[in-house]
Amino acid sequence: MTELSRHLSILGLLALLCWGDVLADVVVVVDAKSGVERLSQEEVINIFLGRYRKLPTGITALPIDQPLAGGLRAEFYRKLADKDVSEINAYWARLYFSGKTRPPLQANSASEVLAHVLGNPGGVGYLERSQADARVRIVLSFSP
């Protein structure tokens, strides 16, 4: 194997790894006992962008974001609102300084998102589908 073909092979593998990360199967979840069966994409946009913070059950929604590292947050906002993380950050900077509302809590890990959702009646988070277990209900999926 030549040096060039070895480099191309490595680049190809890296591209596949990155591609898999970009195509994460993101789902929005709530506690399975919350009484919320489904949320529309518009409702999730409104909850995560602070436009309103009520679930259909009347409980105050408590959204939580994934950490910036890892790419799931970027994938979520791209699929949810067709926005990148810098656009979302700018949006929250404007609202935060106006005193109108607060951004979602920031988790340090997917397990922290899961703990928040399970520990708060109005907890709403997003995970990779593979991380959603029987304790949570998937209320919005971006998969066809």
C-alpha positions as a LaTeX table, in Angstrom:
\begin{tabular}{lrrr}
\hline
Residue & $x$ (\AA) & $y$ (\AA) & $z$ (\AA) \\
\hline
Met1 & 0.00 & 0.00 & 0.00 \\
Thr2 & 1.41 & 3.35 & $-0.99$ \\
Glu3 & 1.61 & 6.29 & 1.37 \\
Leu4 & $-1.06$ & 8.13 & $-0.62$ \\
Ser5 & $-3.53$ & 5.23 & $-0.55$ \\
Arg6 & $-2.95$ & 4.77 & 3.19 \\
His7 & $-3.79$ & 8.46 & 3.77 \\
Leu8 & $-6.86$ & 8.22 & 1.56 \\
Ser9 & $-8.03$ & 5.13 & 3.48 \\
Ile10 & $-7.63$ & 6.95 & 6.79 \\
Leu11 & $-9.49$ & 10.00 & 5.46 \\
Gly12 & $-12.28$ & 7.74 & 4.20 \\
Leu13 & $-12.65$ & 6.10 & 7.61 \\
Leu14 & $-12.70$ & 9.47 & 9.35 \\
Ala15 & $-15.36$ & 10.71 & 6.92 \\
Leu16 & $-17.52$ & 7.68 & 7.69 \\
Leu17 & $-17.15$ & 8.23 & 11.43 \\
Cys18 & $-18.08$ & 11.90 & 11.11 \\
Trp19 & $-20.97$ & 11.11 & 8.76 \\
Gly20 & $-22.41$ & 8.67 & 11.30 \\
Asp21 & $-22.23$ & 11.33 & 13.99 \\
Val22 & $-23.98$ & 13.89 & 11.79 \\
Leu23 & $-26.79$ & 11.45 & 11.06 \\
Ala24 & $-27.59$ & 10.75 & 14.70 \\
Asp25 & $-31.18$ & 9.61 & 15.24 \\
Val26 & $-32.28$ & 12.35 & 17.65 \\
Val27 & $-35.51$ & 11.94 & 19.62 \\
Val28 & $-37.27$ & 14.22 & 22.11 \\
Val29 & $-38.20$ & 12.49 & 25.36 \\
Val30 & $-40.21$ & 13.01 & 28.54 \\
Asp31 & $-40.71$ & 10.80 & 31.59 \\
Ala32 & $-42.92$ & 7.86 & 30.58 \\
Lys33 & $-45.20$ & 8.68 & 33.55 \\
Ser34 & $-45.65$ & 12.36 & 32.61 \\
Gly35 & $-48.94$ & 11.89 & 30.78 \\
Val36 & $-47.54$ & 13.53 & 27.63 \\
Glu37 & $-48.06$ & 11.24 & 24.66 \\
Arg38 & $-46.73$ & 13.37 & 21.82 \\
Leu39 & $-45.38$ & 16.84 & 21.07 \\
Ser40 & $-45.46$ & 18.49 & 17.68 \\
Gln41 & $-42.29$ & 19.93 & 16.22 \\
Glu42 & $-43.78$ & 23.41 & 16.69 \\
Glu43 & $-44.43$ & 22.71 & 20.40 \\
Val44 & $-40.85$ & 21.52 & 20.88 \\
Ile45 & $-39.52$ & 24.60 & 19.05 \\
Asn46 & $-41.57$ & 26.82 & 21.33 \\
Ile47 & $-40.40$ & 24.99 & 24.46 \\
Phe48 & $-36.70$ & 24.96 & 23.55 \\
Leu49 & $-36.71$ & 28.54 & 22.26 \\
Gly50 & $-38.53$ & 29.87 & 25.31 \\
Arg51 & $-41.64$ & 31.07 & 23.49 \\
Tyr52 & $-43.77$ & 29.17 & 25.95 \\
Arg53 & $-42.97$ & 26.62 & 28.56 \\
Lys54 & $-46.11$ & 24.59 & 29.13 \\
Leu55 & $-46.68$ & 20.96 & 28.25 \\
Pro56 & $-50.12$ & 19.86 & 26.99 \\
Thr57 & $-50.81$ & 18.57 & 30.52 \\
Gly58 & $-50.42$ & 22.11 & 31.90 \\
Ile59 & $-47.17$ & 21.33 & 33.70 \\
Thr60 & $-44.32$ & 23.79 & 33.23 \\
Ala61 & $-41.86$ & 22.42 & 30.69 \\
Leu62 & $-38.26$ & 22.21 & 31.86 \\
Pro63 & $-36.09$ & 21.76 & 28.76 \\
Ile64 & $-32.49$ & 20.64 & 28.99 \\
Asp65 & $-29.80$ & 20.83 & 26.31 \\
Gln66 & $-27.10$ & 18.31 & 25.56 \\
Pro67 & $-23.49$ & 19.46 & 25.99 \\
Leu68 & $-21.95$ & 21.36 & 23.08 \\
Ala69 & $-19.25$ & 18.74 & 22.61 \\
Gly70 & $-20.26$ & 15.65 & 20.68 \\
Gly71 & $-22.49$ & 17.21 & 18.06 \\
Leu72 & $-25.92$ & 16.02 & 19.25 \\
Arg73 & $-26.96$ & 19.55 & 20.22 \\
Ala74 & $-26.03$ & 20.86 & 16.77 \\
Glu75 & $-27.92$ & 18.01 & 15.10 \\
Phe76 & $-30.99$ & 18.61 & 17.30 \\
Tyr77 & $-31.29$ & 22.32 & 16.48 \\
Arg78 & $-30.58$ & 21.70 & 12.81 \\
Lys79 & $-33.39$ & 19.14 & 12.64 \\
Leu80 & $-35.73$ & 21.05 & 14.95 \\
Ala81 & $-35.47$ & 24.60 & 13.66 \\
Asp82 & $-33.00$ & 24.49 & 10.76 \\
Lys83 & $-30.57$ & 26.59 & 12.86 \\
Asp84 & $-26.95$ & 26.02 & 13.76 \\
Val85 & $-25.63$ & 26.35 & 17.30 \\
Ser86 & $-24.16$ & 29.83 & 16.70 \\
Glu87 & $-27.61$ & 31.07 & 15.58 \\
Ile88 & $-29.21$ & 29.53 & 18.67 \\
Asn89 & $-26.57$ & 31.09 & 20.93 \\
Ala90 & $-27.12$ & 34.52 & 19.35 \\
Tyr91 & $-30.88$ & 34.10 & 19.77 \\
Trp92 & $-30.48$ & 33.32 & 23.47 \\
Ala93 & $-28.03$ & 36.15 & 24.02 \\
Arg94 & $-30.62$ & 38.64 & 22.74 \\
Leu95 & $-33.44$ & 37.17 & 24.87 \\
Tyr96 & $-31.34$ & 36.69 & 28.00 \\
Phe97 & $-30.21$ & 40.32 & 28.10 \\
Ser98 & $-33.75$ & 41.54 & 27.49 \\
Gly99 & $-34.85$ & 39.56 & 30.57 \\
Lys100 & $-37.69$ & 37.87 & 28.70 \\
Thr101 & $-36.81$ & 34.23 & 29.31 \\
Arg102 & $-33.97$ & 31.86 & 30.10 \\
Pro103 & $-32.30$ & 29.27 & 27.88 \\
Pro104 & $-32.71$ & 25.56 & 28.58 \\
Leu105 & $-30.54$ & 24.08 & 31.29 \\
Gln106 & $-27.18$ & 22.82 & 30.03 \\
Ala107 & $-26.30$ & 19.20 & 30.75 \\
Asn108 & $-22.78$ & 17.85 & 30.99 \\
Ser109 & $-23.71$ & 14.46 & 29.56 \\
Ala110 & $-26.52$ & 12.41 & 28.06 \\
Ser111 & $-26.95$ & 10.64 & 31.40 \\
Glu112 & $-27.53$ & 14.03 & 33.04 \\
Val113 & $-30.23$ & 14.80 & 30.45 \\
Leu114 & $-31.89$ & 11.49 & 31.25 \\
Ala115 & $-31.68$ & 12.12 & 35.02 \\
His116 & $-33.24$ & 15.59 & 34.56 \\
Val117 & $-36.10$ & 14.22 & 32.47 \\
Leu118 & $-36.78$ & 11.46 & 35.00 \\
Gly119 & $-36.37$ & 13.72 & 38.04 \\
Asn120 & $-38.68$ & 16.55 & 36.96 \\
Pro121 & $-42.36$ & 16.17 & 36.02 \\
Gly122 & $-41.96$ & 18.72 & 33.21 \\
Gly123 & $-38.52$ & 17.58 & 32.09 \\
Val124 & $-38.04$ & 17.56 & 28.31 \\
Gly125 & $-34.80$ & 16.50 & 26.70 \\
Tyr126 & $-33.34$ & 15.00 & 23.59 \\
Leu127 & $-31.20$ & 11.92 & 23.21 \\
Glu128 & $-29.96$ & 9.58 & 20.56 \\
Arg129 & $-32.68$ & 6.98 & 20.02 \\
Ser130 & $-30.37$ & 4.24 & 21.33 \\
Gln131 & $-30.20$ & 6.04 & 24.70 \\
Ala132 & $-33.98$ & 6.18 & 25.18 \\
Asp133 & $-35.09$ & 3.31 & 27.41 \\
Ala134 & $-38.45$ & 2.22 & 28.85 \\
Arg135 & $-38.36$ & 4.93 & 31.52 \\
Val136 & $-38.89$ & 7.66 & 28.92 \\
Arg137 & $-41.45$ & 8.25 & 26.21 \\
Ile138 & $-40.37$ & 9.45 & 22.79 \\
Val139 & $-42.69$ & 12.36 & 22.03 \\
Leu140 & $-41.03$ & 13.57 & 18.83 \\
Ser141 & $-38.82$ & 11.78 & 16.35 \\
Phe142 & $-37.09$ & 13.36 & 13.38 \\
Ser143 & $-36.80$ & 10.05 & 11.53 \\
Pro144 & $-39.07$ & 9.56 & 8.53 \\
\hline
\end{tabular}
